[in-house]
Amino acid sequence: MAVKVNNVEVISDARALNNVFNTDNCSYRDWHPAPTTITTVINFATPMMVLDMTGNVTFTTSNKATGASAVLILDTTASNHVPTFPSEVKFPSTPSWASNRYWTISFVCWDNSTVRATAIGFDDPATAPLVDPSFDLTGWDTNVSDSNANFGPIASCSIFFSHEPSNNRIKVTAQHTTGSFGTIVDVTTYVNYSASLTSTTFTARYNAGNQSCFAGAGGTQSCNSGNLSFGPLPSDDGFVDGTYYSINQTPGSTGFRWQAQRNTNDGQGTAFVTAAFNTSDPDFQIKVTSDQGTFYSSGTVPSAADFAINLNSTYGIAGFTPQATPHFTELET
Amino acid sequence: MAIKVQTQTKITDARTFQDLSTWSGTYGNFQPNVTAVNTDIDIRNAMNSKTLSANVTFTVSNLAAGRTSLLLMDISANGYTPTFPSSVKWVEDTEPTWTNARYWMVGLTAWDGSTVRATATAWGS
């Protein structure tokens, strides 16, 4: 049963002290603030806050009251994310956030509108690369087949790059699609770069080496890009193998897409799209130019097959046996 | 109605917790009251404030080992000078140059019943 004084609860059933107006001649021993993980708000109703930054953060304040104090335990992480505090938060001098990774920041409300703060940094920032050198595409299904007896089935796989400047990173999304099961996003990963980079440009390319569309037996239309929403090869969408293209900012993106679709006008049969990724260059590369130099981040198609991307689209009656994937020996180097 | 333990009032009708020893646990929204100081800093008060309207000579009272207190001090645009008693010792034995900044947060820790060690942090704005 809660304890009340003059009908005001002072000790709840959960043993929380509430509505304490004052203390007098009290001592404490193991008496600590409960930590609260925050995202952007310095809340003076939660006097001990913790944040491991996953991107640059612009903070706000709430529940300011004269004399209220709070502490923020801040980890800018190895990516050296940058905190920004509102104008009502005054520092003796603004800390150089990049000079340390871990910070203990103490805030005191001078009045209901002004907060004065001190920050103590610990540990040098990790010697993180200015741009993540690689991104992991493990799990991307690039061996995709679909079949349908009534219309041209779709098998595709795609990779998209999207620049998220507010978080100093490139978002990489790899997915595959079939007409039967729709789109499945296999991989979402990020390439982080240091906020200290300026005058930046961001581009991406693929290095497929040998890539081709084969319409299949009797086929004349299945590799006609005019019949497809995209592809069948990225080069059909204007993205030449081995050439860097600007990465669009979020919510936009820059994508390289492969698609196989046996055109029904070609009759029953299987259309193939393959890409070998057999060059000496990384399969995918992000290139970052900046005031501090040019940096690259690489990703590898996870498939170990000869054709790292292998798409089959079979149009035909139920039970129709797809043709075996052809070998484009004429393309082998 | 006040709450008593063995006839001693522990929570008054005004919801003041008193004469409690060895609290333990965690707290959330639990902030100190701010006491406006005239000249005496009662170290039992966790948070004190003072805007100087003239030079001031402070005293510090109720010292006991481990007691801590903060003073939020504005020496005003006129740059009035605070003077602390000799019982207050400063970092590196050097008292701050108060006129270097307008706003100061002075942290006081009673080392024992007669000595206070203090730090001061300054803001210009």
HADDOCK unambig.tbl for C-alpha pairs under 7 A between the chains (distance, minus, plus):
assign (segid A and resid 5 and name CA) (segid B and resid 1 and name CA) 5.43 0.50 0.50
assign (segid A and resid 5 and name CA) (segid B and resid 2 and name CA) 6.14 0.50 0.50
assign (segid A and resid 5 and name CA) (segid B and resid 13 and name CA) 6.08 0.50 0.50
assign (segid A and resid 5 and name CA) (segid B and resid 15 and name CA) 6.90 0.50 0.50
assign (segid A and resid 6 and name CA) (segid B and resid 1 and name CA) 5.64 0.50 0.50
assign (segid A and resid 6 and name CA) (segid B and resid 13 and name CA) 6.63 0.50 0.50
assign (segid A and resid 20 and name CA) (segid B and resid 15 and name CA) 5.69 0.50 0.50
assign (segid A and resid 20 and name CA) (segid B and resid 16 and name CA) 6.43 0.50 0.50
assign (segid A and resid 21 and name CA) (segid B and resid 15 and name CA) 5.33 0.50 0.50
assign (segid A and resid 21 and name CA) (segid B and resid 16 and name CA) 5.47 0.50 0.50
assign (segid A and resid 22 and name CA) (segid B and resid 15 and name CA) 6.73 0.50 0.50
assign (segid A and resid 22 and name CA) (segid B and resid 16 and name CA) 4.40 0.50 0.50
assign (segid A and resid 22 and name CA) (segid B and resid 17 and name CA) 6.19 0.50 0.50
assign (segid A and resid 23 and name CA) (segid B and resid 16 and name CA) 5.17 0.50 0.50
assign (segid A and resid 23 and name CA) (segid B and resid 17 and name CA) 4.58 0.50 0.50
assign (segid A and resid 23 and name CA) (segid B and resid 18 and name CA) 5.50 0.50 0.50
assign (segid A and resid 24 and name CA) (segid B and resid 16 and name CA) 6.97 0.50 0.50
assign (segid A and resid 24 and name CA) (segid B and resid 17 and name CA) 6.23 0.50 0.50
assign (segid A and resid 24 and name CA) (segid B and resid 18 and name CA) 4.52 0.50 0.50
assign (segid A and resid 24 and name CA) (segid B and resid 19 and name CA) 6.47 0.50 0.50
assign (segid A and resid 25 and name CA) (segid B and resid 18 and name CA) 5.59 0.50 0.50
assign (segid A and resid 25 and name CA) (segid B and resid 19 and name CA) 4.96 0.50 0.50
assign (segid A and resid 25 and name CA) (segid B and resid 20 and name CA) 6.84 0.50 0.50
assign (segid A and resid 26 and name CA) (segid B and resid 18 and name CA) 5.83 0.50 0.50
assign (segid A and resid 26 and name CA) (segid B and resid 19 and name CA) 5.22 0.50 0.50
assign (segid A and resid 26 and name CA) (segid B and resid 20 and name CA) 4.62 0.50 0.50
assign (segid A and resid 26 and name CA) (segid B and resid 21 and name CA) 5.55 0.50 0.50
assign (segid A and resid 27 and name CA) (segid B and resid 20 and name CA) 6.39 0.50 0.50
assign (segid A and resid 27 and name CA) (segid B and resid 21 and name CA) 4.81 0.50 0.50
assign (segid A and resid 27 and name CA) (segid B and resid 22 and name CA) 5.31 0.50 0.50
assign (segid A and resid 27 and name CA) (segid B and resid 23 and name CA) 6.38 0.50 0.50
assign (segid A and resid 28 and name CA) (segid B and resid 21 and name CA) 6.25 0.50 0.50
assign (segid A and resid 28 and name CA) (segid B and resid 22 and name CA) 4.18 0.50 0.50
assign (segid A and resid 28 and name CA) (segid B and resid 23 and name CA) 4.21 0.50 0.50
assign (segid A and resid 28 and name CA) (segid B and resid 24 and name CA) 6.27 0.50 0.50
assign (segid A and resid 29 and name CA) (segid B and resid 22 and name CA) 5.21 0.50 0.50
assign (segid A and resid 29 and name CA) (segid B and resid 23 and name CA) 5.91 0.50 0.50
assign (segid A and resid 29 and name CA) (segid B and resid 24 and name CA) 5.90 0.50 0.50
assign (segid A and resid 30 and name CA) (segid B and resid 23 and name CA) 6.79 0.50 0.50
assign (segid A and resid 30 and name CA) (segid B and resid 24 and name CA) 4.49 0.50 0.50
assign (segid A and resid 30 and name CA) (segid B and resid 25 and name CA) 6.08 0.50 0.50
assign (segid A and resid 31 and name CA) (segid B and resid 23 and name CA) 6.35 0.50 0.50
assign (segid A and resid 31 and name CA) (segid B and resid 24 and name CA) 4.63 0.50 0.50
assign (segid A and resid 31 and name CA) (segid B and resid 25 and name CA) 4.93 0.50 0.50
assign (segid A and resid 31 and name CA) (segid B and resid 26 and name CA) 5.43 0.50 0.50
assign (segid A and resid 32 and name CA) (segid B and resid 25 and name CA) 6.51 0.50 0.50
assign (segid A and resid 32 and name CA) (segid B and resid 26 and name CA) 4.69 0.50 0.50
assign (segid A and resid 32 and name CA) (segid B and resid 27 and name CA) 6.13 0.50 0.50
assign (segid A and resid 33 and name CA) (segid B and resid 26 and name CA) 5.08 0.50 0.50
assign (segid A and resid 33 and name CA) (segid B and resid 27 and name CA) 4.55 0.50 0.50
assign (segid A and resid 33 and name CA) (segid B and resid 28 and name CA) 5.77 0.50 0.50
assign (segid A and resid 34 and name CA) (segid B and resid 26 and name CA) 5.32 0.50 0.50
assign (segid A and resid 34 and name CA) (segid B and resid 27 and name CA) 5.50 0.50 0.50
assign (segid A and resid 34 and name CA) (segid B and resid 28 and name CA) 5.71 0.50 0.50
assign (segid A and resid 45 and name CA) (segid B and resid 28 and name CA) 6.81 0.50 0.50
assign (segid A and resid 45 and name CA) (segid B and resid 29 and name CA) 4.42 0.50 0.50
assign (segid A and resid 46 and name CA) (segid B and resid 28 and name CA) 5.49 0.50 0.50
assign (segid A and resid 46 and name CA) (segid B and resid 29 and name CA) 5.46 0.50 0.50
assign (segid A and resid 47 and name CA) (segid B and resid 28 and name CA) 6.51 0.50 0.50
assign (segid A and resid 47 and name CA) (segid B and resid 29 and name CA) 6.54 0.50 0.50
assign (segid A and resid 67 and name CA) (segid B and resid 32 and name CA) 6.76 0.50 0.50
assign (segid A and resid 67 and name CA) (segid B and resid 33 and name CA) 6.98 0.50 0.50
assign (segid A and resid 67 and name CA) (segid B and resid 34 and name CA) 5.76 0.50 0.50
assign (segid A and resid 67 and name CA) (segid B and resid 47 and name CA) 6.51 0.50 0.50
assign (segid A and resid 68 and name CA) (segid B and resid 31 and name CA) 5.59 0.50 0.50
assign (segid A and resid 68 and name CA) (segid B and resid 32 and name CA) 6.80 0.50 0.50
assign (segid A and resid 91 and name CA) (segid B and resid 123 and name CA) 6.73 0.50 0.50
assign (segid A and resid 92 and name CA) (segid B and resid 122 and name CA) 6.12 0.50 0.50
assign (segid A and resid 92 and name CA) (segid B and resid 123 and name CA) 4.67 0.50 0.50
assign (segid A and resid 92 and name CA) (segid B and resid 124 and name CA) 6.88 0.50 0.50
